[in-house]
Amino acid sequence: MPLNDPDRLFPYDDALRGLARVIYGSIKDLPILSPHGHCDPRWFAENKRFPNPAELFVTPDHYVFRMLVSQGVSMDDLGIPRIDGGAIEQDPRKIWRLFAKHINLFRGTPSGIWLNHSFEHVFGFLEPLTADNADEYYDHIDSTLAMDQFRPRAMFDRFKIDCLATTEGALDDLRWHKQIIESDWSGRVITTYRPDAVVDPEFEGFDANIDAFGALTGEDIATWAGYLNAHRIRRAYFRDHGATATDHGHPSARTEDLPQDEAAALYAKILTGDFTADEADAFRGQMLTEMARMSVEDGMTMQIHAGSTRNHSAQVFASHGRDKGFDIPRRCDFVDALKPMLDAVGMEPDLTILLFTLDETTYGRELAPLAGAYPALKLGPAWWFFDSAEGIRRYREFTTETCGFYNTAGFNDDTRAFCSIPARHDVSRRVDASYLAELVATGRLNEDEALDLARVLTTDLVKSAYKL
């Protein structure tokens, strides 16, 4: 008996379910385009075996370990590295047993679907993981990972990944991408330019990052013109290593378009370290508009991720650092916040700005109407906490009536957990198939249109939005 129901996520109604099966069948084997994610390019550069099951499924996946932490499991016991280098669990088998002991926590969640899909379709399990069979699971996965066909490049090919984008900071030397490019492997792994560490004055180590930015580019970053040119230099370097997009994770969607002398004065104040929280936010907002202008120049797609209170737990941030599962959705304004940038570049027909949010209440009220009007705007997919069956469905319902399908950008998995990539894309394809089946059943599409749209949502929009 399979671990996963072959009709999972399809409509309950028999007629709709049958039509959803047909639509899903037309797209289920299409190649995967993963234009935004956080996998480690070193995996594919070195092509070494994944170390063990715990490092494949538990420690890199925020969805997994944040759920365990929410039930009182210690990050130290899960082997999550500490900033101070303090003691953590080093035995991956113990970490795996702890994970298996709490596997019930993932019942009914997106993570549960992704994990079971990976267990069955990647490693061949037909029985669910339990505390009792944890060692059996561990031994099978561990021995399988030793095989050549389970090394990163082979799995990449087996998953039918056409393109996978990673995300690197502005100061990264991109050595692993260079190694991939110079190898004899044909897999396409590209980078993405993420300048937050040299754009956000409140980012830890900002002063040192700015100094390194200047040294790396040879620009006089004590001046506004030199600072902007340093970004142009790094963007070009990233493009040389495959990048087609930039990525900006800001706490708000605020943009500014100050006169250049005022922007230079603001930058000078930021460099002194004596600035207010509002001035820091204004500088981030000015840089979004500057990055948009640079995208007009060099053609890179711009991604804006807003609506997250990042690193919400001061205790976890102090002990384990950023990006450890404590990023929380917040209310976010887009209509007023984006207007300065849109007044500057919103009507540019060749510019693509993808908007992502964790405040899904804005989809129908603000984001879809904006994307349904401005040529430069497209909607990024349901993201992070909403890349679930319910979240993807709500996204379609909130946005389609106002901006249609063609002002969206398909799906991306946004993951550090490699084996979850095909699982996440499978969920998206099943939900879209079900949604399109309902549009056919209610007379809003004919079946041929639904089949065409299924392919468009799976591959065509992603290629267009990210210039792939």
N, C-alpha and C positions, 0 to 999 in steps of 0.2 A: 504493500500500500504506500503511495507516495506521501512524503512529509507535507507537501503543499497541495491544497485543493486546486485542480486545474482550472476551475471556474471562479477562483477567488476574485473578489472585487467586481464581478459582473452583476448586472441587475438580477433581482429575484424573479421578476416576471419572465416566464418561459420564452415568449416571443422576443422580448428585448434581449434576453440572454443569448438567444441564438444569433441575433443580428450582431451583438457585441463580439461574439466568438468569430464571426466572419471578418469583421473590421480588424479585430486584434490579430487574426491570422495573417492579414495582409502586411502587418508591420512588425510582428514579434521578432523576426529574424533580421531586420534591417541593422546595419552597422550602428554602433554607439558613437555619438558625438558628445564629448564631455568638455565643454568650453570653459568651465569655471570649476576649479577644485583645488584640493590641497594635498594631493599625493606627493610623496617625496621623489623628485627626479633621480635621486641617487639610486633608487631601486632599479631603474631601467638603465642607468649608466653602467653600474657594476654588474647587474644581473646575478647577484648572489641569492641564494635561497632565503626565503623569509625565515627569521630565526626560530619561531615557535608559534603555536596557536594563540597564546595570550597576546603576543605582539602583533598578530594579524587581526584579531577580533576585538580585543578588550582595550588595551592601552591607547590606541590611536583614535578610538571612536568616542567622541564627546557624548553622543546620544546614549551609548552604553554605560560609560562610567558615571555620567551625571545621574542616571536613574539609580544606580547602586549607591552612590553617595547620598541621594535623597532618602534612602532607607537606612542610613547610618553606617554604611560600609566606608572604611577609611581609604582615602586616596593613597596613603602610604602602603596599605595592604594590597592595593591594586597595582602597585609598582609604578605609579605616576611620579616621575622625577621631581625632586624638590630643588628650589633655587639654591638653598644653602648646602646642597650635596648631602643632606642628612640621610639617615638610614631609611630604606624602603624595602619592601619584599622583593627579593631577587630571584626566587624560584618560580619560573613560569607555570609549573604544574600546580603549585599552591594557588596562584592567581586564577588559573583556569577552574580549579575546584570551587573557589569562592564565587566566581562568575556562575558556574553551573548550579550551585546551591541556591542562587537567587534568580534563576532563569524565569521563574514564574512571574517576576515583575514585568516582563515584556509581553505578557499575554494581551492581545488586542491592540498593541502599539505598532507603529511603522517599523520600529527596530525589530520587533518580533517577526514581522513579515520578511524583512531583509535578511535577518539571521537564518531563518529556516530556508529561504531561497538559496542562500550560500551553502548551507550545510548539505542540502539535497543536490543542487545542480553543479556545485563545484567539487564537493567531496563525497557525494554518493550516499549520504545517510538517508535511511527510510524510517528511522525511529527518532522521536524528539530527544533533545539533550535533557538530561536529568542529573541530579546529584549522584545517582547510583551508577550511571554509565559515563561519568565525566572522564574517567581515566581511559576508557575505551575510545571515546571521542578524541581525547588528546593524543593517544598513541597513533590512531589512524591518521589524523591530520598531520602530526609531526613526521611520520614516516612518508606520507605523501609529499610533503614539502621538500623532501630530500630528492625527489625525482626531477629530472630535467624539465619535464613537461609542466611542472608547477613553479618554475622560476618566473620572475616577474615578466620578462618579455614573452615567454610562452603563454602565460595566462592572459596577458594583454591581447595577444593574437587570438586566443581561444574565446575571449569575451567579445570578439569582433569590434574592438575599439578602433574607430577610424582616426580619431584625434583626441588627445587628452591634454588639457591645459593645466599646468600647475601655477602657483602664485608665489612670486618672490619679491622681496623688498628692494627698494631703490639702491641699496648698498651691496646687494648680492653680486658675487663675481660670475654667477651662472656657469660654474665649472662643470656641473653635472650635465647641463644642457649641451655644453660644448662637446663633452665626451660622447653624448648620444649622437649628436650631429656627425661626429667624426667616425662613428662606428659603422659596421656593415649591416646593422639592423635597420629595417625599413619602417619600424613603428614611428608614428608621429606624436612626439611629446613636445609641447611648446610651453613657453613661459608667459607670464602676465605681469605687467608693471604695477606694483603696489607701493606707492610712495608715502604711505601714512607716517612712517617713522621720521620723515624729513618735511612733513607738511603740517602735522599736528603739534603745536607748541606744548601740549599737555602730555604728549607721548613720553614715556620714561626714557631718559638719556638723550633728549632732543638736542641739547647743545653739542654733545659729542657727535651725534649723528650728522649735524650740520657741518661740523668741522671735517668729518670723514667724507661727506658729500663733496665739499670743495676740493679736498685732496684727490679724490677719485677722478673728478672731472677736469681738474686744472683750472677751474673758474674761480673768480673772486666772489665768493658767496657772501662777502660783507656788503655787496651791492645788490639791489633788487634785480637789475638786468643780469648780473652774473648768476644769481640764484635761479632765475627763470631759464637761462641758457644751460645751466647744469642739468635741469630736467630734460631739456631737448636732447642733450648729449646722451643721457641715460636711456631715454625713450628709444633713440636710434640704436643704442647698444642692444636693448631688449628686442627690438625688431630684427636685428641681425641674428638673434637666437630664436626666431620663430614667433615672437609675440605679435598678436593682432589686436590685443585689448589692454586697457588699463583697468584698475580696480581701486575703489575709494570707499573705505569703511568709516563713515563719519557718524557721530552721535545724532546729528540732525541733518536735514536736507537743505539747510541754509546756504544760499549763494549770495555773493556780492559782486558788483561790477564798479568798483571805485575808480575814479580818475587815477592814472598811473602815478602821479606825484603823491596822492594820498595812499595808494597801495604801497609805495616805496617807504613812506613814513611809518605806516603800520608795520611793515617788515622790519624796519630799523628798531622799532620799539620791541617787537617780539625778540629780536636778537639780544636786547639788554636783559631779558629775563624778568623785567618788571612790567607785567601786563595783567589785565583782568581776565576773568573767564569769558566775558563778552568779547573782548578783543581777540582772544584765542579763537573763539567761534567765528568771529568776523574774518579772521585770517584764513581759517579752513574754508569758509564760504568763498572768499576771493580766489583761493587756489582751485576750487572746483570750476570756476569760470575760466581761469587761466588754463587749466587742463583741457577744458572743452575747446578753447581756442587752438590749443596745440593739436587736438584731435582733428580739427578742421585742416590744419597744416599737414599732418602726417597720415591721416586716414585711420588711426587706431580707434576701435570701438571703446566707448567709455562706460564703465559700470559704476553706479552709485548705490551703495548699500547704506540705507538709513533706517532709523527706528529701533536701534539696539542700545540698551545700557550695557556696555561691555564690562566684563570683570566685576560684576555686581558685588561679589563677596570680597571685602577687604582682607579677610583672613586667608582665603584661598589664594588671592592675588599675591599676598605677602609670602606665603609658604611655597606655592607651586607656579606662580607666574600667570601670564595672560593666556587666554583661550583654553580655559579648563572647565568649560561647561556652565559657566555662570554668566552668560550673556542673556539678558532678559528683554523681551519686547516692550516697547513704550509707545505712547502716542506720538504721532509725527505729522507735521503740516508740510504739504507740498505746494499748494496753490500759491501762497505768498512767498514761500521759501525759495522756490525755483525761478520766480519771475525775473530777478536780475540776470541770471544766466540765460534764460529763454529770450529775454529782450535782446541779448547780445548775439546769440547763435541759434536760437530755437527754430528759425525758419531755414537753416542750412539743409539742403536736400541730401547732401552726401555725408552728413554727420549722423552717427548713431549713438545715442545715449540710452543705456538700459537702466531702468529704475527698479530697484528691489526694495522691499520693505518688510519689517516684522509687524507693522501695524496694518493688518489686513482690512480694517474698517475703512481705510482710505482707498481701496481698490475701486469700488463703485462710485464713491463720492468725488474723488480727486484724480487718481492715477489714470483710470481708463478714459475719462473725459480729456485729460491733458494729452495722453498718447493718441487719442482719437482726433486731435487737432494739429499738434505740432509735428512737422516732418522729421525733426531730429530725435523725437522721443519714441521709444519702444518699451513695452513692459517686460521686465525679467520675469521668470516663472515663479510660481509659489515656492518659497525658499525657506530653508532652515526649519523652524517649528511647523511650517505649513507645507512641507514636501511630503505630505501624507495623502492617503486616498481622499479623506474628507477635505483637506486643505486644497488639493488640486481641483477637486470638484467645485468647491466654493469659488476658487479663483476663476474658473470658466464661467460660472453663473454670474459673478460680480462684473466681469469685464467684457464678455462677448457682445452683449447688447449695445455697448457704447463704443468700443474700439475695434470690434470684430476679432478675427483670428490673426489677421496679417499684420497687426501692430503689436504682436507679442513675439517672443523669441524662443519658442519651443521649451525644452526642459534642460536643466543642468543639475548635477548631483551634489556639487559642493561638499565633497567628502574627503576625509583622510583615510577612510577604511576601504582599501582597494577592492576586496571581494564583494562589497556592497554595491559597487557601481552597476553591474548588470541587474541586480535586484531592484535598485531604485528606478532604473529606466524601465524595467518591466512593470512596476507599479504605475508609472506615468502612462505607459502605453495602454494598460488595462483601463485606467480611469478615463482616458480620452476616448477609447473605443466605446465605453459605456455611455459617455456623454453624447457622442455623435450618434449612437444607436437611438437614443431618446429623441434627438432632433429629427431623425428620419421617421420615427414612429409617430411624432406629433406633426409631421408634414412640413417641417421647416427646412429640411434637406431631402434630396433624393439619395438613393444608395450610392450612386456613382460619385456624387459630390462628397459624401461621407468618406468613401474610400480614398478619394484624392486628398481631402483634408487630413486624414489620418497620416498619410505620408508627409504632408506639408508640416504638420505639428511635430513629427518625429525627426525629420532630417532637414527639410528645405529652409525653415525659418531660422534654424540654428546656423546653418551655413551662411545665410544672408546676413544675419545680425552680427556674427563674429568674423565675417569675411574669410570663411574657411573654404 
